[in-house]
Amino acid sequence: MRVQTGVSFLFALVLACQAKKDYSGYQVLTTGKLSPVQVDALRNLQTSDERFDFWKEAHPDGAADVMSSADHLTALKEFLTKHNIDYSVKIQDVGEAIQISEKPSPTKKSNPNARYNLNWDEYGSHDDFNEFIEEIASQNSWASVRSIGKSVEGRDMKVLELTKGGSGAPNIFIEAGIHAREWIAPAVATYTVKELVENYDSHPEYLDNFNFYVLPCANPDGYEYSRSTDRLWRKNRGLNDGALCKGVDLNRNWEFHWAESGVSDSPCSDVFCGYTPTSEIESQNIKAFYSTLSPVPELTVCFHSAANLWLYPYGYAYDSYPDNVDEIRRLGEDAVDALNAVNGQSFECINSAELYPAAGASDDYYASLGSRFVYTPELRDNGFGFVLPPEYIIPSGEEVWAAWKVMLDKIMPNKE
């Protein structure tokens, strides 16, 4: 009986460890417009108190979104009141919002007869992304798939290469899904591929004049963990020596100004930057691949969510910009104008540090290597934050495609 009881206990423990995290009763609070002093207070809270999850970081004259469990909600409200920060409830029950986000779109728009499982009526798996790009490659002589390495848990990290532009054509790199819970990012990246390839006849000049390199999911282990176990998981799934908590924030792990701002040295923090720069195998794989691209990408786009923003470098500190910041800003603003015109969204184009200074991000790294235009679209929120329902995938893809057209037309080779 003792042996059976022990085995039963261990079995129950294993099941408990594998059970999907329940966010019932969790709430997301959104603040009013913040002063610089209030921003500092919230940023200190973010990096020092792991009870609270910042869905939208604090920035001056903007609002922050903060999630709390029911157990700690009173403490969060007391903190906000102490610092004279107005707030309201943005999401009443995160668990219910997650359930909505995991159901397919009630309005079917994508092709049900596609040659691959991925569609844009629901969020796909990492395997779906890889199958999709493999199918694109199999159907087009100028497309191929390159494995750039494996994740810490052994998943293939694959890049789709669309090289119809040929040798010497400007390169474009797309990175998505570096933060696991931002499901809309890989969805929009793959939607972009679908538009480029399957609607080629509508705009042949794009594939004919550029080479595209697309990494649909930069954090495959974290992404799959967010699907199976913890919907709001952000980091990768690497082990941290001497700590029980897993994972490093891959978008704080890059070597350019690593650990200077917007990070935590606690392995249990969502913004843990790792023990050393570029310590994570996923970061190393992407870095090694990016270094092979010649010429250096003319345009690099890193998809994130969810803030209705179009960010440009640098993000590691205030008032730090690439030398060509004026043309970066102008093109970003033009792209946002086109995006907003599609569905009436209200995106803004701002410098990354204006949102919040954060060092060790991949977009800063790409810009530091000389990529002429680097942008980080923080895709639409619609009041759902990271748990955007799938019915918004296609509208997001459509509006971002309008931004793509503006950018590609602007940097088109030999354009008079």
Backbone torsions as a table, in degrees:
resi	resn	phi	psi	omega
1	MET	NA	-39.1	179.7
2	ARG	-64.5	-41.1	179.0
3	VAL	-63.6	-45.8	-179.9
4	GLN	-62.0	-40.9	179.7
5	THR	-63.6	-41.7	178.9
6	GLY	-64.0	-43.8	178.6
7	VAL	-63.1	-42.5	179.8
8	SER	-62.0	-39.2	179.7
9	PHE	-64.8	-44.5	-179.8
10	LEU	-64.4	-39.3	179.2
11	PHE	-63.7	-42.5	178.6
12	ALA	-64.4	-36.9	179.7
13	LEU	-65.4	-42.7	178.4
14	VAL	-61.8	-44.9	179.1
15	LEU	-62.0	-39.9	179.7
16	ALA	-63.1	-39.1	-179.8
17	CYS	-67.5	-30.1	-177.0
18	GLN	-91.7	-12.3	-177.0
19	ALA	-63.7	147.2	-179.9
20	LYS	-71.2	134.2	-177.6
21	LYS	-64.9	133.5	-178.0
22	ASP	-97.0	120.6	179.7
23	TYR	-102.4	18.4	177.1
24	SER	-60.2	133.0	178.7
25	GLY	87.9	-13.9	174.5
26	TYR	-69.2	146.1	177.4
27	GLN	-127.7	153.2	170.5
28	VAL	-111.9	122.3	175.5
29	LEU	-100.8	141.4	174.7
30	THR	-115.3	138.0	-176.3
31	THR	-89.0	167.6	167.4
32	GLY	-77.6	-172.5	179.1
33	LYS	-64.2	134.2	-169.1
34	LEU	-104.3	142.1	172.0
35	SER	-85.2	164.5	177.5
36	PRO	-57.2	-37.7	179.1
37	VAL	-65.9	-42.1	178.4
38	GLN	-67.3	-36.2	176.4
39	VAL	-60.6	-45.5	179.4
40	ASP	-60.1	-41.5	179.8
41	ALA	-62.6	-42.9	-179.2
42	LEU	-70.5	-36.4	178.1
43	ARG	-67.2	-36.3	175.1
44	ASN	-64.7	-39.5	177.5
45	LEU	-62.6	-42.9	-177.0
46	GLN	-61.2	-40.9	-175.5
47	THR	-89.2	-8.1	-175.1
48	SER	-118.4	-15.9	-174.6
49	ASP	-127.6	106.7	-174.4
50	GLU	-81.0	2.6	176.9
51	ARG	-72.6	-22.0	-172.4
52	PHE	-116.2	140.4	-176.0
53	ASP	-114.2	116.8	-179.0
54	PHE	-85.5	113.6	177.5
55	TRP	-84.2	-31.0	174.4
56	LYS	-137.0	121.6	-173.0
57	GLU	-73.8	152.8	-178.7
58	ALA	-71.1	137.9	172.4
59	HIS	-149.6	151.3	-175.2
60	PRO	-57.3	135.8	-179.4
61	ASP	65.2	12.2	176.0
62	GLY	-120.0	-174.2	179.7
63	ALA	-116.3	154.5	173.6
64	ALA	-113.8	147.4	173.5
65	ASP	-113.7	128.5	-175.2
66	VAL	-132.0	129.1	177.1
67	MET	-98.3	142.7	176.6
68	SER	-142.0	147.5	169.8
69	SER	-71.4	164.3	178.5
70	ALA	-60.1	-33.5	-177.3
71	ASP	-64.8	-30.5	-174.3
72	HIS	-112.1	6.6	-176.1
73	LEU	-63.9	-39.5	179.2
74	THR	-62.2	-42.1	179.4
75	ALA	-62.6	-39.8	178.7
76	LEU	-64.6	-44.9	-179.7
77	LYS	-64.4	-38.2	177.8
78	GLU	-64.1	-39.5	177.3
79	PHE	-61.7	-46.5	-178.7
80	LEU	-63.3	-42.1	179.1
81	THR	-64.4	-41.9	179.7
82	LYS	-57.9	-34.9	-177.5
83	HIS	-99.1	16.1	176.6
84	ASN	56.5	39.1	-179.8
85	ILE	-100.7	117.5	175.9
86	ASP	-69.6	148.2	179.4
87	TYR	-152.8	161.2	173.3
88	SER	-145.6	168.1	-180.0
89	VAL	-84.0	122.8	177.3
90	LYS	-92.2	-46.9	176.3
91	ILE	-125.2	117.0	-174.8
92	GLN	-69.4	-40.3	-179.3
93	ASP	-142.4	107.0	-177.0
94	VAL	-64.2	-35.9	178.8
95	GLY	-58.6	-42.8	178.0
96	GLU	-66.9	-39.7	178.9
97	ALA	-63.2	-38.2	178.3
98	ILE	-63.5	-43.1	179.0
99	GLN	-58.8	-40.5	178.4
100	ILE	-64.2	-41.5	-175.8
101	SER	-69.0	-19.6	-176.6
102	GLU	-94.4	0.5	177.3
103	LYS	-94.1	142.6	177.2
104	PRO	-60.0	156.6	178.4
105	SER	-59.3	136.0	178.0
106	PRO	-69.7	-17.4	179.4
107	THR	-112.1	106.8	-177.8
108	LYS	-78.9	124.5	-179.9
109	LYS	-123.7	-28.8	-174.4
110	SER	-82.4	167.5	-172.9
111	ASN	-72.4	115.7	-179.8
112	PRO	-76.5	-8.4	-177.6
113	ASN	-105.6	21.3	-178.7
114	ALA	-64.1	159.0	-177.9
115	ARG	-85.4	9.3	-177.8
116	TYR	-142.7	162.3	-176.8
117	ASN	-75.4	-29.3	-176.0
118	LEU	-62.5	133.8	170.6
119	ASN	-140.8	175.2	-174.9
120	TRP	-114.1	26.5	171.3
121	ASP	-99.3	-10.3	178.0
122	GLU	-153.9	166.3	-178.3
123	TYR	-83.6	131.2	-177.3
124	GLY	-86.1	170.9	176.1
125	SER	-93.3	170.7	175.4
126	HIS	-61.9	-38.4	176.5
127	ASP	-62.8	-37.5	176.9
128	ASP	-61.7	-41.7	179.1
129	PHE	-61.9	-46.3	-178.5
130	ASN	-65.4	-40.4	177.6
131	GLU	-62.2	-41.3	-179.4
132	PHE	-60.4	-49.7	-177.4
133	ILE	-70.8	-31.2	175.2
134	GLU	-64.6	-39.6	179.3
135	GLU	-67.2	-41.3	176.1
136	ILE	-58.3	-43.6	-179.4
137	ALA	-66.0	-37.9	-177.1
138	SER	-69.0	-21.7	-175.7
139	GLN	-96.9	-6.2	-174.0
140	ASN	-138.4	125.8	-175.4
141	SER	-66.1	-23.6	-177.7
142	TRP	-95.0	10.9	178.5
143	ALA	-119.5	144.1	177.6
144	SER	-150.3	165.8	177.9
145	VAL	-120.1	130.6	177.6
146	ARG	-116.3	127.9	171.8
147	SER	-80.5	122.6	-177.9
148	ILE	-98.8	6.8	179.5
149	GLY	132.9	-177.8	179.6
150	LYS	-114.0	152.5	175.3
151	SER	-73.2	176.5	-178.1
152	VAL	-62.6	-28.4	177.5
153	GLU	-95.9	7.4	171.6
154	GLY	93.4	13.1	177.8
155	ARG	-83.1	141.9	179.2
156	ASP	-69.8	128.0	172.2
157	MET	-98.9	110.6	-172.7
158	LYS	-117.2	140.4	177.6
159	VAL	-113.1	131.2	172.3
160	LEU	-85.5	127.5	179.9
161	GLU	-111.3	116.1	177.8
162	LEU	-108.6	97.8	-167.8
163	THR	-115.6	34.8	177.7
164	LYS	-63.6	-26.5	179.5
165	GLY	-63.4	-27.7	175.9
166	GLY	86.7	175.6	-177.2
167	SER	-59.5	132.2	178.1
168	GLY	88.4	-11.9	177.3
169	ALA	-67.9	151.9	178.3
170	PRO	-60.0	138.8	178.2
171	ASN	-94.6	146.3	176.1
172	ILE	-130.4	129.6	-179.3
173	PHE	-116.2	133.1	178.1
174	ILE	-120.4	124.6	176.4
175	GLU	-118.7	135.7	178.7
176	ALA	-143.2	155.2	170.8
177	GLY	76.5	23.6	178.6
178	ILE	-70.5	-26.1	170.7
179	HIS	-102.2	119.8	-166.7
180	ALA	-58.3	-41.1	-170.7
181	ARG	-79.6	-7.2	-176.5
182	GLU	-88.3	69.5	-170.9
183	TRP	-61.2	-29.6	-177.8
184	ILE	-65.6	-22.8	-176.6
185	ALA	-65.3	-55.0	176.1
186	PRO	-62.4	-32.3	179.8
187	ALA	-62.9	-43.4	-179.7
188	VAL	-73.8	-35.3	176.7
189	ALA	-61.0	-44.7	179.5
190	THR	-72.2	-31.7	174.0
191	TYR	-61.4	-39.9	177.5
192	THR	-59.8	-44.0	177.4
193	VAL	-60.8	-46.0	179.6
194	LYS	-56.8	-45.1	-179.5
195	GLU	-65.4	-44.8	-179.3
196	LEU	-60.2	-46.1	-170.3
197	VAL	-90.0	-51.3	-172.1
198	GLU	-79.8	-18.4	173.0
199	ASN	-111.1	31.1	-177.7
200	TYR	-51.7	-41.9	-175.2
201	ASP	-62.5	-22.2	179.9
202	SER	-79.3	-20.5	-177.2
203	HIS	-157.0	62.0	-176.1
204	PRO	-62.1	-21.8	-175.8
205	GLU	-63.4	-23.9	-177.2
206	TYR	-73.5	-53.1	178.5
207	LEU	-70.8	-26.7	-178.7
208	ASP	-74.0	-22.0	-172.2
209	ASN	-117.6	-7.2	179.9
210	PHE	-131.5	158.4	167.6
211	ASN	-110.1	126.8	-177.5
212	PHE	-108.7	138.4	176.3
213	TYR	-127.2	118.5	-169.4
214	VAL	-123.2	119.4	173.3
215	LEU	-105.0	99.3	-173.5
216	PRO	-67.7	-28.1	-174.7
217	CYS	-145.4	99.5	-176.5
218	ALA	-78.3	-10.8	-176.8
219	ASN	-136.5	67.9	-172.0
220	PRO	-63.3	-38.0	-179.6
221	ASP	-66.2	-46.4	178.4
222	GLY	-62.3	-40.5	179.8
223	TYR	-61.7	-47.6	180.0
224	GLU	-66.7	-34.5	176.7
225	TYR	-65.6	-35.6	177.8
226	SER	-69.0	-25.2	177.4
227	ARG	-81.1	-35.1	-172.6
228	SER	-97.6	-29.6	-165.3
229	THR	-132.0	-48.3	-175.9
230	ASP	-139.0	100.3	-174.2
231	ARG	-55.8	-26.9	-174.2
232	LEU	-106.3	20.5	175.2
233	TRP	-66.9	137.2	-173.9
234	ARG	-111.7	-38.9	-167.7
235	LYS	-87.0	-176.2	170.4
236	ASN	-80.6	-166.5	-175.9
237	ARG	-120.4	27.2	179.5
238	GLY	-73.3	152.0	174.4
239	LEU	-77.7	145.3	176.7
240	ASN	-114.3	116.2	-176.7
241	ASP	-53.4	130.4	175.6
242	GLY	78.1	6.8	-178.0
243	ALA	-131.7	148.5	176.1
244	LEU	-79.7	-28.7	-176.4
245	CYS	-77.1	135.6	178.4
246	LYS	-92.1	157.5	164.0
247	GLY	96.0	145.8	174.4
248	VAL	-124.7	141.7	172.5
249	ASP	-71.7	106.0	-176.1
250	LEU	-63.7	-21.7	178.4
251	ASN	-93.4	20.6	168.0
252	ARG	-130.7	7.9	-169.2
253	ASN	-100.1	-5.8	-174.7
254	TRP	-79.8	154.1	-166.9
255	GLU	-76.2	-20.1	-176.8
256	PHE	-70.1	108.9	-177.7
257	HIS	57.0	34.6	-177.2
258	TRP	-52.9	134.6	170.4
259	ALA	68.2	14.1	-177.4
260	GLU	-81.2	-25.9	-177.7
261	SER	-160.3	154.4	171.5
262	GLY	65.6	27.7	-177.7
263	VAL	-132.5	170.7	173.9
264	SER	-127.3	150.0	174.6
265	ASP	-96.7	9.6	177.5
266	SER	-93.2	122.8	179.2
267	PRO	-60.9	-17.5	179.4
268	CYS	-86.2	-7.2	-178.8
269	SER	-81.5	147.2	175.4
270	ASP	-68.3	-17.8	179.7
271	VAL	-112.5	29.0	174.5
272	PHE	-66.0	125.5	-172.6
273	CYS	-92.1	2.1	-176.1
274	GLY	91.7	166.6	-178.6
275	TYR	-79.6	-25.2	179.4
276	THR	-144.0	158.2	179.6
277	PRO	-66.5	142.0	179.8
278	THR	51.7	41.8	-178.0
279	SER	-76.7	-22.4	-170.2
280	GLU	-92.2	143.1	-175.5
281	ILE	-62.0	-34.2	179.0
282	GLU	-65.1	-44.1	176.9
283	SER	-61.5	-42.6	-179.7
284	GLN	-62.6	-42.3	179.9
285	ASN	-62.3	-44.9	-178.3
286	ILE	-67.6	-43.2	179.1
287	LYS	-58.4	-46.7	-178.6
288	ALA	-62.4	-41.3	179.1
289	PHE	-66.2	-47.5	-176.9
290	TYR	-58.6	-34.3	-178.7
291	SER	-67.4	-18.6	179.9
292	THR	-82.9	-13.1	-174.7
293	LEU	-77.7	120.4	-179.7
294	SER	-138.0	122.8	3.2
295	PRO	-70.7	165.6	174.7
296	VAL	-53.5	136.7	-177.2
297	PRO	-50.4	131.5	175.5
298	GLU	-67.9	-33.6	-177.3
299	LEU	-138.0	131.3	176.8
300	THR	-128.8	128.5	-178.5
301	VAL	-125.7	126.4	-179.6
302	CYS	-115.9	108.6	-175.7
303	PHE	-82.0	131.8	175.5
304	HIS	-137.0	-178.1	170.1
305	SER	-153.3	164.7	6.1
306	ALA	-140.7	100.9	-174.1
307	ALA	-144.4	4.4	-178.9
308	ASN	54.5	48.3	-178.9
309	LEU	-133.3	155.7	174.7
310	TRP	-125.4	101.9	-170.5
311	LEU	-95.7	149.4	174.3
312	TYR	-132.9	156.3	-174.3
313	PRO	-70.5	166.2	-4.3
314	TYR	-94.4	159.1	-179.4
315	GLY	-109.6	-4.3	-173.4
316	TYR	-75.9	-20.2	-178.5
317	ALA	-160.9	155.4	174.9
318	TYR	-62.2	148.1	171.9
319	ASP	59.0	32.8	175.6
320	SER	-120.6	120.5	-172.0
321	TYR	-138.8	155.4	167.7
322	PRO	-63.7	159.8	-177.5
323	ASP	-61.2	-30.6	-177.0
324	ASN	-98.7	34.0	-174.1
325	VAL	-58.3	-32.3	-177.0
326	ASP	-63.4	-44.4	180.0
327	GLU	-73.8	-30.8	175.2
328	ILE	-61.9	-47.1	-178.7
329	ARG	-63.5	-45.2	-178.6
330	ARG	-60.5	-45.7	-179.3
331	LEU	-66.7	-39.9	177.4
332	GLY	-61.3	-41.7	179.2
333	GLU	-66.1	-39.2	177.8
334	ASP	-65.3	-40.8	178.5
335	ALA	-63.0	-41.5	180.0
336	VAL	-66.4	-39.2	177.3
337	ASP	-58.9	-42.7	179.0
338	ALA	-67.1	-41.6	178.4
339	LEU	-59.4	-49.5	-176.1
340	ASN	-64.3	-28.3	-177.7
341	ALA	-70.1	-19.3	-174.7
342	VAL	-74.5	-53.0	-174.2
343	ASN	-125.0	12.2	177.8
344	GLY	74.5	24.0	176.2
345	GLN	-72.8	172.0	-177.8
346	SER	-129.1	52.3	175.7
347	PHE	-65.9	151.7	173.2
348	GLU	-125.2	149.7	174.4
349	CYS	-103.5	115.6	-178.9
350	ILE	-139.3	163.3	173.5
351	ASN	-68.9	142.0	-176.6
352	SER	-55.6	-40.7	-178.0
353	ALA	-68.6	-22.6	175.0
354	GLU	-65.2	-31.5	174.3
355	LEU	-70.5	-54.0	173.1
356	TYR	-175.6	134.1	176.4
357	PRO	-65.2	129.1	178.6
358	ALA	-149.9	119.3	-176.1
359	ALA	-94.9	159.1	177.1
360	GLY	82.6	19.9	-179.8
361	ALA	-86.0	152.7	-176.6
362	SER	-67.8	-36.4	-177.8
363	ASP	-64.3	-39.3	175.0
364	ASP	-60.8	-40.7	-180.0
365	TYR	-62.1	-46.8	-179.6
366	TYR	-61.5	-41.8	179.0
367	ALA	-64.0	-36.8	-178.7
368	SER	-65.7	-22.4	179.0
369	LEU	-86.3	-4.6	175.8
370	GLY	107.4	7.8	174.1
371	SER	-62.1	124.1	-169.1
372	ARG	-64.2	-47.1	178.8
373	PHE	-121.2	121.4	177.5
374	VAL	-127.9	128.2	-179.8
375	TYR	-134.5	148.7	173.0
376	THR	-123.2	94.2	174.4
377	PRO	-71.1	123.3	170.7
378	GLU	-93.7	99.2	-167.6
379	LEU	-66.2	170.6	-168.1
380	ARG	-56.9	153.2	-175.4
381	ASP	-105.5	-49.5	-178.9
382	ASN	53.9	24.9	178.9
383	GLY	82.6	1.4	-177.0
384	PHE	-109.3	-9.2	-178.8
385	GLY	61.7	-130.0	-176.7
386	PHE	-75.1	-12.9	-175.4
387	VAL	-106.2	46.7	179.8
388	LEU	-62.0	125.6	178.8
389	PRO	-61.8	150.9	-174.7
390	PRO	-66.5	-15.6	177.6
391	GLU	-63.8	-14.4	179.5
392	TYR	-96.2	1.2	-179.2
393	ILE	-64.4	-53.0	-176.4
394	ILE	-65.2	-46.0	174.7
395	PRO	-57.3	-37.7	177.0
396	SER	-64.1	-45.0	178.8
397	GLY	-62.1	-40.0	-178.9
398	GLU	-65.5	-43.6	-177.8
399	GLU	-71.8	-35.0	177.2
400	VAL	-69.5	-33.7	177.3
401	TRP	-61.9	-36.3	176.4
402	ALA	-61.5	-38.2	176.4
403	ALA	-67.2	-41.1	177.4
404	TRP	-56.3	-45.1	-176.8
405	LYS	-60.6	-41.5	178.0
406	VAL	-62.0	-46.1	-178.0
407	MET	-66.1	-44.9	-177.4
408	LEU	-67.6	-39.4	177.3
409	ASP	-62.2	-38.0	-178.2
410	LYS	-66.9	-40.3	-174.1
411	ILE	-100.2	12.2	180.0
412	MET	-55.2	129.8	178.8
413	PRO	-59.7	142.9	175.4
414	ASN	62.0	21.3	178.2
415	LYS	-76.8	131.3	-178.8
416	GLU	-80.9	NA	NA
